[in-house]
Amino acid sequence: MKRLFGSKKGAGPPPPSLTDAGGAINGRVEGLDEKIKKLDAELRTHKEKLKTAKGAAKQHATKRAMDVLKRKRMYEAQRDQLAGQAFNIESAGFAIDSLKDSVTTIAAMKSANTQLKVAYKDINIDEIEDINDDLADMMEDMNEINEAMGRSYATPDDIDEADLEAELDLLEDELEVEEELESAGGTPAYLQPAMPDNPTSTPEAGAGVGAAGEDENGLPLATAPIA
């Protein structure tokens, strides 16, 4: 049966990757660069000989230099071809990497889109608006409670603002008078000692009297009647 139909061919080794192919070509390019450098050194030697050679020696040196130059041009052409192939391989690798990144990005976006759809199902816009309204109402109630708790019970409600303003103006006038006294060297009224309403002691004998038996005005003092 195998002789009639032949045996199935094996799968064979996997094809080389772009990285392997690019590495091989770059290695060949580096080898050609080394050969070109050697030929450049040989050309310089032949040029030095041509400066002093004459006759048959000069012809021989010229022929050798031409052969070296031909090989150099051939190696340069091969190097340029390989460099072009390496560039194409690098471009293909870059395109493949870009496609892989795009596939990864698209997959991530699809996954995010699915997650957003699932999460969005659990969100109710009307419920959020109701919550915001409830919060606003509660904040307003809290402000009213704070105002009620901060109300002063010691302040009477029947105070006339006109009376308060008149009292405030009077207080300002008193302060201005005290400032004028202080600037003139006087003592403000609230710093002066309080005077007693009635004398607490009788004047001493002779106090305020000019001569014996006379009062402070020079008149004779009244004497008690003789019994």
PANU-610551 format. One record per residue (C-alpha): residue in one letter; x, y, z. Coordinates in steps of 0.2 Angstrom, whole numbers, plus 2048, in hexadecimal, padded with zeros to 3 digits. Each point is the difference from the previous one (the first is absolute). Layout:
<recs>
AXYZ
...
</recs>
This chain:
<recs>
M800800800
K80E80C804
R8087FC7EF
L7F08057F7
F7FA80F80A
G810805809
S802804812
K7FA80F808
K80D80E801
G805806811
A7FC811806
G812804800
P80980E80A
P7F7810804
P80480E7F5
P80C80D807
S7FA80F809
L8038127FA
T80C80280E
D80A7F17FB
A8008057ED
G805812805
G80E7FA80B
A8077F57F2
I7FF80E7F3
N80880D80C
G80E7F4803
R8037FE7EE
V8008137FE
E80D80280E
G80B7F37F7
L7FF80A7F0
D805810809
E8107F7807
K8047FA7EE
I7FE8127F9
K80B80780E
K80E7F47FB
L7FE8047EE
D801813804
A8117FD809
E8067F67F1
L7FB80E7F4
R80A80D80A
T80F7F47FF
H7FF8007ED
K7FD8137FF
E811802809
K8087F57F4
L7F98097F1
K808810806
T8117F97FE
A7FE7F27F3
K8058027EE
G7FE7F57F0
A7FB7EE802
A800802813
K7F380E7FF
Q7F57F67F4
H8007F180C
A7FC80B80F
T7F28087F6
K7F97EF7FB
R8007FA812
A7F8810806
M7F27FE7F3
D7FD7EE806
V7FE805812
L7F580F7FB
K7F47F47F6
R7FF7F480F
K7FC80F80B
R7F28067F5
M7F97EE800
Y8007FF813
E7F9811801
A7F17FB7F5
Q7FD7F0809
R801809811
D7F380D7F9
Q7F47F27FB
L8027F7811
A7FD811809
G7F08027F6
Q7FA7EE804
A804804813
F7F68107FF
N7F17F77F8
I8017F380E
E80180D80D
S7F18097F8
A7F67F0800
G8057FC812
F7FA812805
A7F07FD7F7
I7FD7F0808
D804807811
S7F480F7FD
L7F27F47FB
K8037F6810
D7FF81080A
S7F08047F7
V7F87EF803
T805802812
T7F8811801
I7F07FB7F8
A7FE7F180B
A80380B810
M7F380D7F9
K7F47F27FD
S8027F9812
A7FE812807
N7F18037F6
T7F87F0806
Q805804812
L7F88127FE
K7F07F87FA
V7FF7F580E
A80480D80D
Y7F480D7F7
K7F17F4803
D803802813
I7FE8137FF
N7F0809800
I8008127FB
D7EF804807
E8067F8811
I80F80B800
E7F680F7FD
D7F47FB80E
I80F7FE80C
N8068117FB
D7EF808804
D7FF7F7810
L811806805
A7FC8127FC
D7F07FF80A
M80A7F880F
M80D80E7FF
E7F280D800
D7F87F880F
M8117FF809
N8038137FD
E7EF804808
I8047F580F
N811809802
E7F7811800
A7F37FA80D
M80E7F980B
G80A8107FE
R7F280B805
S80380B810
Y7F37FF80D
A80780E80B
T7FC80E7F3
P7EF807801
D7F68007F0
D7F8812803
I81080A7FF
D7FE80F7F5
E80E8027F4
A7FE813800
D803800813
L8107F57FE
E80680C7F3
A7FD80F80B
E8097F880E
L80F7FC7F5
D8018127FA
L800806812
L80E7F3804
E80A8077F2
D7FE812806
E8067FB812
L80F7F77F8
E8048107F6
V7FF80B810
E80B7F480A
E80D8007F2
E800813800
L803800812
E80E7F47FF
S80980A7F2
A7FE81080B
G8087F880F
G7F07FD80A
T7F97F1809
P7F17F77F8
A7F180080B
Y8007ED802
L812801808
Q7FC80E80C
P7FC7FB812
A7EE800806
M7FB80F80B
P7F57FB810
D7EE806800
N801807812
P80E80580B
T8057F280C
S80A80B80D
T7FF811808
P80D80D7FC
E80E80280D
A80080E80B
G8078107F8
A7FF7F87EF
G7FB80D7F4
V7FF80E80D
G80B80F7FF
A801806812
A7F97F9811
G7ED803801
E7FE8047EE
D7FA7F57F2
E8087FF7EF
N7F88107FB
G80680A80F
L7F0801809
P7FE7FC812
L7FB7EF804
A7EF7FE809
T8027FB812
A7F47F680A
P7F480A80C
I805801813
A7F47F780B
</recs>
